[in-house]
């Protein structure tokens, strides 16, 4: 699309340039058959599935009264339902092989009421993704399969951040922080499972990262990004601001920005 340069085939070529095999697969997470075909094709080419990262997601940060049911259905069909079907399709192969890592890019489930302001429909769909990770961990326990969720503490550099104008560039972190977390999670033992993780907290607590180590992920070297997305009152989280974000329909971006703190 005009807002998302590149194709699945160009990305596959980039991967192959690193000296490994790649498979480009066109997937619509709303379509069960599309997901199953992706998994079947992967098994046919590689013979195994070791790691699943449920990353694809639809964003909707709006009040309940401003959420059309069609949009509600869309974000759930992609976020929670799509992640469930993809994990369901992979889990059997992982268990049969005695090894698997399921990671969903979704926030820790919170009981803090204020967190839901302007994000009720979105969090229902995203917490569903987190439940998929926890379910994979529970059903894979003792079978070599783990399930964990992972969520950024800050806005992350991405086309979503750029297209939706999610703050100034200096308030973002590089996407490398999530990539590094995923690699480390994939290498964790079978007992590290059922966790709802925040990226920088995981790197600190599990990998011994310091403030100096985390500085490598800053977009602007001398500016420490605010931890706006950290959940449940964790250190540095600013839900007073985060609760007043408004985004969802790119065509109404100016309107959303006009009534938002971001």
C-alpha positions, 0 to 999 in steps of 0.5 A, spaced: 500 500 500 502 507 499 503 507 506 507 501 507 512 500 502 515 493 500 512 487 499 512 480 502 517 478 496 521 484 497 522 482 505 523 475 503 529 477 499 532 481 504 532 475 509 535 471 504 540 476 503 542 474 510 544 467 508 538 463 510 531 461 507 525 465 507 518 463 505 513 469 503 506 467 504 500 472 503 495 472 509 489 475 511 488 474 519 480 474 518 480 468 514 482 462 517 483 458 511 489 463 509 492 462 516 492 454 515 495 455 508 500 459 511 502 454 516 501 448 512 506 451 507 511 453 512 511 445 514 512 443 507 518 447 506 521 447 513 518 441 516 517 444 523 515 451 526 519 453 532 517 460 533 511 464 532 510 471 533 503 474 533 505 481 531 500 483 526 494 488 529 489 493 528 489 500 532 483 503 535 484 508 541 477 511 541 471 512 547 466 506 547 461 511 544 465 513 538 466 505 536 462 503 530 460 495 531 463 494 524 470 497 527 469 493 534 468 486 529 474 488 525 479 489 531 477 483 534 477 479 528 485 481 527 487 481 534 484 476 538 481 471 533 487 472 528 492 470 533 488 465 536 487 461 529 494 462 528 497 459 534 492 454 534 494 452 527 502 452 530 501 449 537 500 442 534 506 442 530 510 445 536 507 440 541 509 434 536 516 436 535 517 437 543 519 445 542 516 451 541 515 459 543 509 463 542 510 470 543 504 475 542 505 483 542 500 485 547 500 488 553 499 485 560 492 484 563 490 490 568 485 491 573 486 498 573 480 502 571 483 508 568 487 504 563 481 503 559 479 510 558 479 511 550 481 504 549 476 499 551 474 495 545 482 495 543 484 492 550 479 487 549 482 485 543 489 486 545 488 482 552 485 477 548 492 476 544 495 476 551 490 470 553 492 466 547 500 467 549 498 464 556 493 459 554 499 456 549 504 456 555 499 452 559 497 447 554 504 447 552 507 446 559 511 440 560 511 439 552 517 444 550 512 449 548 512 456 552 507 462 551 509 469 553 506 476 551 511 482 550 509 490 550 513 496 549 514 501 554 514 507 549 512 508 542 516 504 537 519 507 531 514 504 525 510 506 520 504 506 524 507 511 529 509 515 523 502 514 519 498 516 526 503 521 528 504 518 535 508 524 538 515 526 536 520 522 533 525 523 540 519 520 544 520 513 540 524 507 541 527 503 535 524 497 533 530 493 535 528 493 542 523 489 541 527 484 536 532 483 541 527 481 546 524 476 541 531 473 540 532 473 547 525 470 549 526 464 544 532 462 547 529 462 554 528 455 557 522 451 558 520 454 565 520 461 562 513 461 560 506 464 562 509 471 563 506 478 561 512 482 559 514 489 558 520 490 554 525 494 558 523 491 564 524 484 561 531 486 559 533 489 566 530 484 570 532 478 566 538 480 562 541 485 566 540 491 562 542 498 565 540 505 563 546 505 559 544 499 555 537 501 554 540 508 551 542 504 545 534 504 543 533 511 543 531 515 537 535 521 539 541 520 543 540 525 549 533 524 550 530 518 554 523 517 551 517 517 556 514 510 558 507 512 556 505 505 554 507 501 560 502 498 564 498 498 570 502 503 574 509 501 573 515 505 574 515 511 569 508 510 566 504 516 565 497 513 564 494 521 565 497 522 558 496 515 555 489 515 557 487 521 553 490 518 546 485 518 540 487 514 534 484 509 529 481 512 522 487 515 518 482 519 515 480 523 521 487 524 524 487 531 524 480 531 528 483 525 533 490 530 534 486 536 535 482 532 541 488 528 544 494 529 548 498 526 543 
